[in-house]
Amino acid sequence: MCIKAGKDELESVKNLMGMALKAVVAEALDVDLDDITEEARLVEDLRMDGTTAVVLQDLIADTFDGIRINLETTPTYAALLERVVLSEFHGLDSAPECDLAA
């Protein structure tokens, strides 16, 4: 079975990962999926605080191969999605580095 969710493979993967990430963010921050837009700011719009940031980091790690994202330097959902996608492909020569937590 083949699923095409974008114009190329990377866009398809990003769109599919975005669906999973939205569910993770909604659960961690206790918000509706409809509230999570590309431009939604994690702190100001989605009300992320220190406690929910830890929950979000843990759920991201559980869902996406143990990756750790530095949420302090990730202001929006779009930035979070980009960092999650890039971290999954960090070993590829064409993927730029992103600001991951150590």
N, CA, C and O atoms as a GROMACS GRO file, in nm:
protein
  408
    1MET      N    1   0.084  -0.117   0.000
    1MET     CA    2   0.000   0.000   0.000
    1MET      C    3   0.089   0.124   0.000
    1MET      O    4   0.190   0.129   0.070
    2CYS      N    5   0.052   0.223  -0.078
    2CYS     CA    6   0.128   0.346  -0.089
    2CYS      C    7   0.037   0.463  -0.054
    2CYS      O    8  -0.074   0.475  -0.105
    3ILE      N    9   0.086   0.550   0.034
    3ILE     CA   10   0.011   0.669   0.073
    3ILE      C   11   0.087   0.790   0.024
    3ILE      O   12   0.205   0.806   0.053
    4LYS      N   13   0.019   0.876  -0.050
    4LYS     CA   14   0.081   0.999  -0.096
    4LYS      C   15   0.009   1.115  -0.028
    4LYS      O   16  -0.110   1.136  -0.050
    5ALA      N   17   0.082   1.189   0.055
    5ALA     CA   18   0.023   1.300   0.130
    5ALA      C   19   0.095   1.431   0.102
    5ALA      O   20   0.092   1.523   0.183
    6GLY      N   21   0.159   1.438  -0.015
    6GLY     CA   22   0.232   1.558  -0.052
    6GLY      C   23   0.288   1.545  -0.192
    6GLY      O   24   0.269   1.443  -0.258
    7LYS      N   25   0.356   1.649  -0.238
    7LYS     CA   26   0.406   1.650  -0.377
    7LYS      C   27   0.530   1.564  -0.395
    7LYS      O   28   0.560   1.522  -0.506
    8ASP      N   29   0.603   1.538  -0.287
    8ASP     CA   30   0.720   1.451  -0.294
    8ASP      C   31   0.730   1.371  -0.163
    8ASP      O   32   0.649   1.388  -0.072
    9GLU      N   33   0.831   1.285  -0.157
    9GLU     CA   34   0.843   1.195  -0.042
    9GLU      C   35   0.861   1.271   0.090
    9GLU      O   36   0.797   1.237   0.190
   10LEU      N   37   0.947   1.372   0.092
   10LEU     CA   38   0.971   1.447   0.215
   10LEU      C   39   0.844   1.520   0.260
   10LEU      O   40   0.813   1.519   0.379
   11GLU      N   41   0.772   1.582   0.168
   11GLU     CA   42   0.649   1.650   0.205
   11GLU      C   43   0.544   1.551   0.255
   11GLU      O   44   0.471   1.581   0.350
   12SER      N   45   0.537   1.433   0.193
   12SER     CA   46   0.444   1.330   0.240
   12SER      C   47   0.477   1.286   0.381
   12SER      O   48   0.388   1.275   0.466
   13VAL      N   49   0.605   1.262   0.406
   13VAL     CA   50   0.648   1.221   0.540
   13VAL      C   51   0.619   1.331   0.641
   13VAL      O   52   0.570   1.305   0.752
   14LYS      N   53   0.648   1.455   0.604
   14LYS     CA   54   0.623   1.568   0.693
   14LYS      C   55   0.474   1.579   0.726
   14LYS      O   56   0.439   1.604   0.841
   15ASN      N   57   0.388   1.562   0.627
   15ASN     CA   58   0.244   1.570   0.652
   15ASN      C   59   0.196   1.458   0.742
   15ASN      O   60   0.114   1.480   0.832
   16LEU      N   61   0.245   1.337   0.720
   16LEU     CA   62   0.205   1.224   0.804
   16LEU      C   63   0.259   1.240   0.946
   16LEU      O   64   0.188   1.212   1.043
   17MET      N   65   0.383   1.284   0.959
   17MET     CA   66   0.439   1.307   1.092
   17MET      C   67   0.366   1.422   1.160
   17MET      O   68   0.349   1.421   1.282
   18GLY      N   69   0.322   1.520   1.083
   18GLY     CA   70   0.248   1.633   1.139
   18GLY      C   71   0.118   1.589   1.204
   18GLY      O   72   0.078   1.643   1.307
   19MET      N   73   0.052   1.491   1.144
   19MET     CA   74  -0.072   1.439   1.204
   19MET      C   75  -0.043   1.376   1.340
   19MET      O   76  -0.116   1.399   1.436
   20ALA      N   77   0.063   1.298   1.347
   20ALA     CA   78   0.100   1.234   1.474
   20ALA      C   79   0.144   1.338   1.576
   20ALA      O   80   0.109   1.329   1.693
   21LEU      N   81   0.222   1.438   1.531
   21LEU     CA   82   0.271   1.540   1.622
   21LEU      C   83   0.156   1.624   1.678
   21LEU      O   84   0.156   1.660   1.795
   22LYS      N   85   0.057   1.655   1.594
   22LYS     CA   86  -0.059   1.731   1.643
   22LYS      C   87  -0.129   1.655   1.757
   22LYS      O   88  -0.169   1.715   1.856
   23ALA      N   89  -0.143   1.525   1.741
   23ALA     CA   90  -0.206   1.444   1.846
   23ALA      C   91  -0.124   1.447   1.974
   23ALA      O   92  -0.180   1.454   2.084
   24VAL      N   93   0.007   1.442   1.961
   24VAL     CA   94   0.097   1.447   2.077
   24VAL      C   95   0.085   1.583   2.147
   24VAL      O   96   0.072   1.589   2.269
   25VAL      N   97   0.089   1.691   2.070
   25VAL     CA   98   0.078   1.825   2.126
   25VAL      C   99  -0.058   1.844   2.195
   25VAL      O  100  -0.065   1.898   2.305
   26ALA      N  101  -0.163   1.798   2.130
   26ALA     CA  102  -0.297   1.811   2.188
   26ALA      C  103  -0.306   1.738   2.322
   26ALA      O  104  -0.364   1.790   2.418
   27GLU      N  105  -0.250   1.619   2.328
   27GLU     CA  106  -0.254   1.543   2.452
   27GLU      C  107  -0.169   1.608   2.561
   27GLU      O  108  -0.214   1.623   2.675
   28ALA      N  109  -0.048   1.647   2.526
   28ALA     CA  110   0.044   1.703   2.626
   28ALA      C  111  -0.004   1.837   2.681
   28ALA      O  112   0.008   1.863   2.801
   29LEU      N  113  -0.058   1.921   2.594
   29LEU     CA  114  -0.096   2.056   2.634
   29LEU      C  115  -0.246   2.069   2.663
   29LEU      O  116  -0.294   2.177   2.697
   30ASP      N  117  -0.318   1.958   2.648
   30ASP     CA  118  -0.462   1.954   2.675
   30ASP      C  119  -0.536   2.062   2.597
   30ASP      O  120  -0.610   2.143   2.653
   31VAL      N  121  -0.514   2.060   2.464
   31VAL     CA  122  -0.581   2.154   2.374
   31VAL      C  123  -0.652   2.075   2.264
   31VAL      O  124  -0.620   1.958   2.241
   32ASP      N  125  -0.746   2.139   2.197
   32ASP     CA  126  -0.815   2.077   2.084
   32ASP      C  127  -0.724   2.074   1.962
   32ASP      O  128  -0.641   2.164   1.944
   33LEU      N  129  -0.738   1.972   1.880
   33LEU     CA  130  -0.660   1.963   1.757
   33LEU      C  131  -0.679   2.087   1.670
   33LEU      O  132  -0.586   2.132   1.604
   34ASP      N  133  -0.800   2.141   1.668
   34ASP     CA  134  -0.828   2.259   1.586
   34ASP      C  135  -0.752   2.384   1.631
   34ASP      O  136  -0.734   2.477   1.554
   35ASP      N  137  -0.707   2.385   1.756
   35ASP     CA  138  -0.631   2.499   1.807
   35ASP      C  139  -0.485   2.496   1.761
   35ASP      O  140  -0.414   2.596   1.772
   36ILE      N  141  -0.442   2.383   1.711
   36ILE     CA  142  -0.301   2.368   1.671
   36ILE      C  143  -0.288   2.400   1.523
   36ILE      O  144  -0.316   2.316   1.436
   37THR      N  145  -0.244   2.522   1.496
   37THR     CA  146  -0.220   2.567   1.359
   37THR      C  147  -0.070   2.583   1.340
   37THR      O  148   0.006   2.580   1.436
   38GLU      N  149  -0.028   2.599   1.216
   38GLU     CA  150   0.115   2.615   1.187
   38GLU      C  151   0.175   2.732   1.266
   38GLU      O  152   0.286   2.724   1.317
   39GLU      N  153   0.099   2.842   1.274
   39GLU     CA  154   0.151   2.961   1.340
   39GLU      C  155   0.124   2.966   1.490
   39GLU      O  156   0.163   3.062   1.556
   40ALA      N  157   0.057   2.865   1.545
   40ALA     CA  158   0.028   2.862   1.689
   40ALA      C  159   0.157   2.865   1.769
   40ALA      O  160   0.248   2.784   1.747
   41ARG      N  161   0.164   2.959   1.863
   41ARG     CA  162   0.281   2.970   1.951
   41ARG      C  163   0.259   2.877   2.070
   41ARG      O  164   0.153   2.877   2.132
   42LEU      N  165   0.362   2.799   2.102
   42LEU     CA  166   0.348   2.696   2.206
   42LEU      C  167   0.313   2.757   2.341
   42LEU      O  168   0.226   2.705   2.411
   43VAL      N  169   0.379   2.864   2.379
   43VAL     CA  170   0.355   2.924   2.511
   43VAL      C  171   0.233   3.014   2.509
   43VAL      O  172   0.140   2.995   2.588
   44GLU      N  173   0.232   3.112   2.421
   44GLU     CA  174   0.127   3.213   2.421
   44GLU      C  175  -0.010   3.160   2.378
   44GLU      O  176  -0.111   3.192   2.441
   45ASP      N  177  -0.014   3.080   2.272
   45ASP     CA  178  -0.141   3.034   2.217
   45ASP      C  179  -0.187   2.900   2.275
   45ASP      O  180  -0.306   2.879   2.299
   46LEU      N  181  -0.093   2.810   2.296
   46LEU     CA  182  -0.128   2.675   2.342
   46LEU      C  183  -0.103   2.654   2.491
   46LEU      O  184  -0.122   2.545   2.544
   47ARG      N  185  -0.059   2.760   2.558
   47ARG     CA  186  -0.045   2.763   2.704
   47ARG      C  187   0.055   2.660   2.761
   47ARG      O  188   0.032   2.603   2.868
   48MET      N  189   0.164   2.636   2.688
   48MET     CA  190   0.266   2.547   2.738
   48MET      C  191   0.339   2.616   2.854
   48MET      O  192   0.376   2.732   2.843
   49ASP      N  193   0.358   2.544   2.963
   49ASP     CA  194   0.436   2.594   3.076
   49ASP      C  195   0.545   2.491   3.106
   49ASP      O  196   0.562   2.394   3.033
   50GLY      N  197   0.617   2.513   3.214
   50GLY     CA  198   0.728   2.423   3.248
   50GLY      C  199   0.685   2.278   3.265
   50GLY      O  200   0.754   2.187   3.220
   51THR      N  201   0.572   2.258   3.329
   51THR     CA  202   0.524   2.121   3.353
   51THR      C  203   0.479   2.054   3.224
   51THR      O  204   0.516   1.940   3.197
   52THR      N  205   0.399   2.125   3.145
   52THR     CA  206   0.351   2.065   3.021
   52THR      C  207   0.462   2.052   2.917
   52THR      O  208   0.454   1.967   2.828
   53ALA      N  209   0.566   2.134   2.927
   53ALA     CA  210   0.680   2.120   2.837
   53ALA      C  211   0.751   1.987   2.860
   53ALA      O  212   0.793   1.921   2.765
   54VAL      N  213   0.763   1.947   2.985
   54VAL     CA  214   0.825   1.818   3.017
   54VAL      C  215   0.739   1.704   2.962
   54VAL      O  216   0.791   1.609   2.904
   55VAL      N  217   0.609   1.716   2.981
   55VAL     CA  218   0.517   1.614   2.928
   55VAL      C  219   0.528   1.607   2.776
   55VAL      O  220   0.533   1.498   2.719
   56LEU      N  221   0.532   1.722   2.711
   56LEU     CA  222   0.544   1.726   2.565
   56LEU      C  223   0.675   1.664   2.520
   56LEU      O  224   0.676   1.584   2.426
   57GLN      N  225   0.785   1.699   2.584
   57GLN     CA  226   0.914   1.639   2.546
   57GLN      C  227   0.912   1.488   2.561
   57GLN      O  228   0.962   1.416   2.474
   58ASP      N  229   0.853   1.439   2.670
   58ASP     CA  230   0.847   1.295   2.692
   58ASP      C  231   0.760   1.225   2.587
   58ASP      O  232   0.796   1.118   2.538
   59LEU      N  233   0.646   1.284   2.554
   59LEU     CA  234   0.559   1.224   2.453
   59LEU      C  235   0.623   1.227   2.314
   59LEU      O  236   0.608   1.133   2.236
   60ILE      N  237   0.694   1.335   2.283
   60ILE     CA  238   0.766   1.340   2.155
   60ILE      C  239   0.871   1.230   2.151
   60ILE      O  240   0.884   1.160   2.051
   61ALA      N  241   0.946   1.215   2.259
   61ALA     CA  242   1.048   1.111   2.265
   61ALA      C  243   0.986   0.972   2.250
   61ALA      O  244   1.041   0.887   2.180
   62ASP      N  245   0.874   0.949   2.316
   62ASP     CA  246   0.807   0.819   2.307
   62ASP      C  247   0.755   0.791   2.167
   62ASP      O  248   0.758   0.676   2.121
   63THR      N  249   0.709   0.894   2.098
   63THR     CA  250   0.647   0.877   1.967
   63THR      C  251   0.748   0.876   1.853
   63THR      O  252   0.729   0.806   1.754
   64PHE      N  253   0.854   0.954   1.866
   64PHE     CA  254   0.949   0.973   1.756
   64PHE      C  255   1.090   0.929   1.792
   64PHE      O  256   1.182   1.010   1.797
   65ASP      N  257   1.107   0.801   1.817
   65ASP     CA  258   1.239   0.738   1.829
   65ASP      C  259   1.331   0.801   1.932
   65ASP      O  260   1.452   0.805   1.913
   66GLY      N  261   1.275   0.851   2.042
   66GLY     CA  262   1.358   0.901   2.151
   66GLY      C  263   1.419   1.038   2.130
   66GLY      O  264   1.506   1.078   2.207
   67ILE      N  265   1.377   1.112   2.028
   67ILE     CA  266   1.438   1.243   2.003
   67ILE      C  267   1.400   1.341   2.114
   67ILE      O  268   1.294   1.331   2.176
   68ARG      N  269   1.489   1.435   2.137
   68ARG     CA  270   1.468   1.541   2.237
   68ARG      C  271   1.478   1.674   2.164
   68ARG      O  272   1.580   1.703   2.101
   69ILE      N  273   1.375   1.753   2.172
   69ILE     CA  274   1.371   1.884   2.108
   69ILE      C  275   1.386   1.991   2.215
   69ILE      O  276   1.325   1.982   2.321
   70ASN      N  277   1.468   2.091   2.187
   70ASN     CA  278   1.483   2.203   2.277
   70ASN      C  279   1.362   2.295   2.259
   70ASN      O  280   1.358   2.376   2.167
   71LEU      N  281   1.265   2.282   2.348
   71LEU     CA  282   1.142   2.360   2.335
   71LEU      C  283   1.162   2.507   2.368
   71LEU      O  284   1.082   2.591   2.327
   72GLU      N  285   1.269   2.540   2.440
   72GLU     CA  286   1.297   2.682   2.472
   72GLU      C  287   1.329   2.762   2.346
   72GLU      O  288   1.306   2.883   2.343
   73THR      N  289   1.380   2.696   2.244
   73THR     CA  290   1.415   2.765   2.119
   73THR      C  291   1.320   2.726   2.006
   73THR      O  292   1.353   2.741   1.889
   74THR      N  293   1.204   2.676   2.043
   74THR     CA  294   1.105   2.632   1.945
   74THR      C  295   0.974   2.706   1.974
   74THR      O  296   0.892   2.658   2.052
   75PRO      N  297   0.954   2.823   1.912
   75PRO     CA  298   0.841   2.907   1.951
   75PRO      C  299   0.704   2.864   1.899
   75PRO      O  300   0.603   2.888   1.964
   76THR      N  301   0.700   2.799   1.782
   76THR     CA  302   0.571   2.770   1.719
   76THR      C  303   0.556   2.622   1.687
   76THR      O  304   0.653   2.546   1.688
   77TYR      N  305   0.432   2.583   1.658
   77TYR     CA  306   0.407   2.445   1.616
   77TYR      C  307   0.482   2.416   1.486
   77TYR      O  308   0.538   2.307   1.472
   78ALA      N  309   0.485   2.510   1.393
   78ALA     CA  310   0.555   2.489   1.266
   78ALA      C  311   0.704   2.462   1.290
   78ALA      O  312   0.762   2.374   1.227
   79ALA      N  313   0.765   2.536   1.381
   79ALA     CA  314   0.906   2.515   1.414
   79ALA      C  315   0.926   2.378   1.480
   79ALA      O  316   1.025   2.309   1.454
   80LEU      N  317   0.832   2.340   1.565
   80LEU     CA  318   0.839   2.209   1.630
   80LEU      C  319   0.831   2.097   1.527
   80LEU      O  320   0.909   2.002   1.531
   81LEU      N  321   0.737   2.108   1.435
   81LEU     CA  322   0.722   2.007   1.331
   81LEU      C  323   0.849   1.998   1.247
   81LEU      O  324   0.896   1.888   1.218
   82GLU      N  325   0.903   2.111   1.208
   82GLU     CA  326   1.025   2.112   1.126
   82GLU      C  327   1.140   2.041   1.200
   82GLU      O  328   1.213   1.963   1.138
   83ARG      N  329   1.155   2.067   1.328
   83ARG     CA  330   1.263   2.006   1.405
   83ARG      C  331   1.242   1.857   1.424
   83ARG      O  332   1.338   1.781   1.422
   84VAL      N  333   1.118   1.816   1.442
   84VAL     CA  334   1.090   1.672   1.456
   84VAL      C  335   1.121   1.601   1.324
   84VAL      O  336   1.186   1.497   1.324
   85VAL      N  337   1.074   1.657   1.214
   85VAL     CA  338   1.100   1.595   1.083
   85VAL      C  339   1.249   1.590   1.055
   85VAL      O  340   1.301   1.486   1.014
   86LEU      N  341   1.318   1.702   1.076
   86LEU     CA  342   1.462   1.705   1.047
   86LEU      C  343   1.540   1.609   1.137
   86LEU      O  344   1.638   1.550   1.094
   87SER      N  345   1.496   1.594   1.261
   87SER     CA  346   1.566   1.503   1.351
   87SER      C  347   1.552   1.359   1.306
   87SER      O  348   1.642   1.278   1.328
   88GLU      N  349   1.439   1.326   1.246
   88GLU     CA  350   1.419   1.190   1.195
   88GLU      C  351   1.509   1.162   1.075
   88GLU      O  352   1.541   1.046   1.047
   89PHE      N  353   1.550   1.266   1.005
   89PHE     CA  354   1.632   1.251   0.885
   89PHE      C  355   1.770   1.313   0.903
   89PHE      O  356   1.835   1.349   0.804
   90HIS      N  357   1.816   1.327   1.028
   90HIS     CA  358   1.942   1.396   1.055
   90HIS      C  359   2.064   1.329   0.994
   90HIS      O  360   2.166   1.395   0.976
   91GLY      N  361   2.057   1.203   0.963
   91GLY     CA  362   2.171   1.132   0.906
   91GLY      C  363   2.185   1.151   0.756
   91GLY      O  364   2.286   1.112   0.697
   92LEU      N  365   2.085   1.210   0.693
   92LEU     CA  366   2.091   1.230   0.549
   92LEU      C  367   2.173   1.354   0.518
   92LEU      O  368   2.166   1.454   0.589
   93ASP      N  369   2.249   1.348   0.411
   93ASP     CA  370   2.334   1.461   0.372
   93ASP      C  371   2.254   1.586   0.339
   93ASP      O  372   2.302   1.697   0.361
   94SER      N  373   2.132   1.571   0.287
   94SER     CA  374   2.055   1.688   0.242
   94SER      C  375   1.977   1.755   0.355
   94SER      O  376   1.922   1.863   0.336
   95ALA      N  377   1.972   1.693   0.472
   95ALA     CA  378   1.894   1.751   0.583
   95ALA      C  379   1.981   1.846   0.664
   95ALA      O  380   2.086   1.804   0.715
   96PRO      N  381   1.941   1.973   0.676
   96PRO     CA  382   2.017   2.067   0.758
   96PRO      C  383   2.006   2.032   0.905
   96PRO      O  384   1.912   1.965   0.947
   97GLU      N  385   2.101   2.078   0.984
   97GLU     CA  386   2.099   2.053   1.126
   97GLU      C  387   1.992   2.138   1.192
   97GLU      O  388   1.961   2.248   1.145
   98CYS      N  389   1.935   2.087   1.299
   98CYS     CA  390   1.838   2.164   1.375
   98CYS      C  391   1.884   2.172   1.520
   98CYS      O  392   1.974   2.099   1.561
   99ASP      N  393   1.824   2.260   1.595
   99ASP     CA  394   1.864   2.285   1.732
   99ASP      C  395   1.796   2.184   1.824
   99ASP      O  396   1.689   2.210   1.879
  100LEU      N  397   1.860   2.067   1.841
  100LEU     CA  398   1.807   1.963   1.927
  100LEU      C  399   1.865   1.975   2.066
  100LEU      O  400   1.978   2.020   2.084
  101ALA      N  401   1.789   1.933   2.163
  101ALA     CA  402   1.840   1.932   2.301
  101ALA      C  403   1.948   1.825   2.311
  101ALA      O  404   1.942   1.722   2.244
  102ALA      N  405   2.044   1.850   2.396
  102ALA     CA  406   2.153   1.753   2.413
  102ALA      C  407   2.106   1.632   2.490
  102ALA      O  408   2.184   1.540   2.513
   0.00000   0.00000   0.00000
